[in-house]
Amino acid sequence: MSLDVEYVLPLRWSPEVSRHSSGPLTEYLRQLSRLADVTVVDGSAAATFAHHHELWSGHVRHLPPDPWPGRNGKVAGVVTGIRRARHERVVIADDDVRYDESSLRGVVAGLDHGELVRPQNVFTSWPWHARWDTGRALLNRALTHDHPGTFGVRRTCFMDMGGYDGDVLFENLELTRTVRCAGGRVVDLPGVFVGRVPPDVRHFRSQRVRQAYDDLAQPGRLLVELACLPVAVCAAVRAPGSLLGGAVAVVVLAEAGRRRAGGAAAYPRSAPLWALPWLVERSVCVWLALAQVPRGGASYGDVRIPRAASPVRRLRSRVPRRPDGGPGAGTVGRGAVGRVRDAPA
């Protein structure tokens, strides 16, 4: 039943997170290893790494990350995993992502049509904060696409483009833009639903401003979100009835996202209502995020990262473009920040 795919999982856990999460992840990796070759790239401290190696090395390949420039350590994990991949098709996934055989096959099949595949994450359980964050996902689905914690990518394309910048906060957007600027095709799969374990409430709260900071890389979206709060305040003073109309429009839009590509079977019926509190939260947090720019950027672990993602025009001038945009074209070249070369398995 093993698929022709490498599954790359980058992580860096504190001892506390490891104590709470290593058990469930170990069981998931044991099941996943029956479907794919799995590489866990682990940037944890030495004692935690050793504990993980004891748990996982019997089922998967467990490696430390290779050096890679930038303050976002996840990028180093992704680059290392793809360099060491034993297959052309690679699936990258965060440590809270949970594939089953159907969703994994869907992403692998999507790589027949493009160099990067973007499925849809959906929570595996529904505490209140998972429903809250789902409001964001439904609005994204209705308007464009959501940003998942997992991708499928062709290794040849990744190597050709020279990796991607590790000094950005919104590394998923950075990867997508770099693939496009290298001539790769991005395939959206809004009907392929991949499970995601909800964070605990403390972690959820810690993400609010940081996720809003991501939108500094998307000027159009940023301007709309910045306008929401003053427009709502003005409407409340001058035409309170218009707020009800706006709220109804937001819920209707989220419901359209829920119904897109079979989503009605994946999301609770009440999920569109949660788009309202999420939008109120974002209209405040985006201003708080903007206030972090003069402080050196958004907090990410123990560092601050000033850039959300690289502008497309900058990437076009730095990323080598593949001759025909198809799988296998081009040669390994200097990409966004450095040179990626094959590494021994």
N, C-alpha and C positions, 0 to 999 in steps of 0.2 A: 504493500500500500504506500510505500515511500514515494514522495513526489520529487521531481527534478527541481529542487529549490533549496536555497540556503536561508535559514531563518536567523536574523541577527538581532540580538537583544542587548543594547547598551544600558548599563546601570552603574550607579555609584550610591551605595547605601551606607548610612550610619549604623553603628551597632544596634541602636534602638529600632530602626526600621527593619533591620535584618531579623531581629527577634520576633517581630510581629508578622513579617511577610514571607520569610524564607520557606516556611512549611507549605502554604498554598502554591507558591511559585514552583517549588520542587515537584509537586504533584503535576502541575501543568506542564513542566518541562519533560517529565517522564512520559506523559501522553503525547506531547508534541513530537518527541523524538521518534515516535513510530511513523510519523507522517513526513518528516523533513530532517535534513541535516541541520543541527542547531549550533550556533556559536554565541555564547554569552561573553560579552566584553565588559569586564568588571573593573571599575576604577575605585573600588572600595579600599579602605586602609588595609594594611597587611594582615592583621588578625582576622578581620571580617572576610577578606579575600580567601584566606586559608580555610575558614569555616565553610564558605560557599563552595570552594573546590572539593572539599570532602563530600558535600551534599550532591553536587551536580556532575562531577567529572565522569561518573559512571554512565551517564546518559547523554551528555552533550560535551562540546568542546568549550573549555573555560579558559579565557585569556585575559591578561591585563591590556589596557589600551596602549598603542604605540604613541610616541610624541606627535602632537599636531598643534599648530599655533592657534591661539584664541582662548578666550575665557569661558566659552561654553563647552564643558567637558563632554557633553553628549556627542558633539560632532566628532571628537577624537574616537569615541567608541564606534560610531557609525563607519568612519573611514577605515578603522582597523578591521572591523568585521567584513566590510566589502572587499578590502584588499585580500583578506584571508579566505574569502568565499570559494567553495569548491564547485559552484554552479554559476551559470550565466544569470539565472533568475534569482533575485534576492528579495526577501521580505524583511523590512526593518520594522521593529515594533517596540514601543515603550514597555516597561515592566508591568503595567496594569492592563495591557491588552490581552485578550483571550480569544484566540482563533479556535474554531472547530474545523472539521475536515471540509465542510461545504464552503465556508468563507475562504479558507486557504486555497482551495481549488479555484474559486472565483477570481482571486487576485492573481494567481499564477496564470490562469487563462487570459486575463487582461493584458499580461505582458507580451502576448502574441501581437498586440495591436499598438503598443507604445513603449516608451522607455521608462516612464514613471506612471504608476497606477495609484489612484487615490480612492480607497473604499470609504465606507461610512461607519464610524464608531457609534455604538448604542450601548447604554449601560446595562449591566447584567442584573442589577437590582435597582429599586426606585425609592431610596430615602429622599427627603424633601430637597436636599441640595443637588441630588442628581436630576430631579425634575426641573429645578431652577436652571441648571446649566443646559438642560435639553432645550429650554426656550431659545437659547442662543443658537443651538444646532438647527432648530427648525426654521428660524429666520434665515440662517445661512443657506439652508437647502432651498428655501423658496426663492431667494434672490440670486444666488450664484452656486456656491458649494461650501461644504463644511471643511474644516481643517482637522483631519484625524490624527491620532497618535501612531499611525502605521502607514507604510507605503510599500508598494512593490516597485523595484527598480532593476534595470538591466545593468549588470556589472560592467560590460564593455563601455556603455555610455558614461557611467560614473568615472571609470578610469580615464576615458578620453577627455573628459572635461576637467580633470585634475582635482577632483574632490570639491569641497565647498567651504565657504568662510566659517571659521569657528569663533569669530568675534562678534556674533550677533545674538540677540535674544530669541527672535522668532525663527529658529533654525529650520522648521518645516517649510515656511515660506521661502527662505533662502535656498533650500534644496530645490524646490519646485521652480523658482525663477532661474536658477543656474542650469537646470536640465533644459528648460525652454531656450535659454540664450545659447546653449550648446547645440541647438537644433533638434533636441529630443521632443518626442510627443508625449503630452500629459493626457492620460485617460481617466475620466471621472467615472466611478462606479457607485452611484447613489443607492443602488438596489442590492449591493453586497454589504451586509451588515456584520460588523466584527465586534465582538463583545469587549466591554471595558469595565473594569471593576471601579466603582465609585471611590473617590478619596474619602478620608475621614473629614469631619467637619472642620477641624483645625487647619488641615491642608487646603481645603476648599476656600476658607476665608483668606489664607495667605496668598492665594492665586489671583484675587480680584483685581488689584491694581496692576500686577505684573501682566496679566492677560490684556488689560486695557492698553498697556504700554506697547503691545504688539502692533496696535493700529497706527502707531506713528510711522510705520512702513507702508501704510495704505492711505494716502492723503485724502482721497475722496471719501472713504469711509470715516476717517478721522474728523473731517469737517462736519459730516452729518451728525456724528455722535456729540461733537462739541456744541452743536446747535440745539440739541434736544432739550437740555436743561433750561437755557434762557427762553426758548420758544414755549416750553411748558409753563414756566413762571409767568410769562407775558399772557398766555392764554388763560391761565387761572385768574388773572386780574381782570382782563378785558372781556373774555368770552368763555366762562367756565364750562358751558355746554359743549364746546368744541373738544374738550379733553376726553369726554365720553366717546365722541366720534373717532378720535385718534386711537383710543384704547381698543375699540372694536376693530378698527383697521389692522392694528398690530396682531390681534388674535386671529383674524381671518387670514392674514399673511402667514402666520405660523401654522395654521391648519393646512394651508396649501403645501407648506413644506412637509408636514406630517404625511400627507397623502401621496407625495411624490415617490415614484419608483417603488411602490409596495411598502412605504413607510407606515401605513395605517396598521399593519400587522406587527410592527416592531415597536411602536411608541404608544404609551397610554393615551386614552381619549382626552384626558385632562391636560396633557402636556402643553398644548398651545396657550393655555391660560398663564403658564409660567413665563411666557415671553414678556409679559408686562413687568413683573418685578425685575427680570434680568435687564430690560431696557432702562428702567429707572436706575438700577445699580450702575450700569455702564455709563449713563449720562453724567453721573457723579464721578465715577472712578477714572474716566478719561481725563477729567480736569486734574485729578490727583496725579495721574501718570504724567501729564504734561509738566507738572510742577517738579517732577524728578529729573528732568533734563538738565537743569543747571547744577544739580547735585551729583552729576556723573552717571546718570542713567538708572535703570531699574535694578533692584536687588535680585541676584540669582545665586542662591547658596551664600557663600561668603564673599562674593565679588559684586561689583556693579558693572553692567553692560550698557554702554551709551546708545548703541545702534540696535534698532529692532530688526532691520534687514537692509540689505544693499539695494539701492535704486537699480531699476532694470538697465538704465543707460550706462551705469557704471559696470555692471556685469557684462554687457555686450562688448565693452572695450577690453575686458580682461579674460573672458572665457573663450577658449578655442572652440570654433564652430565645426561640427562634424560635416564632412563633405555632402552626404546625401540624407542626413537625418535619420538613417535607418540603423537597425541593430548591427553592430560589428564594424561600423565605418570609423575611419579616422585612426589616429595614433595617440598614445599617451602624451599629454602636453601639460604646459603650465596653466593651471586653472586659477580659481579665485585667490588662493593664498599660497599655493605651493605645488610641488610635483608629487603625484601619487604613483608609486611603482608597485609591481607585484611583490608580495611577501610570501615566504615559504609557509605551507600549511603546517 
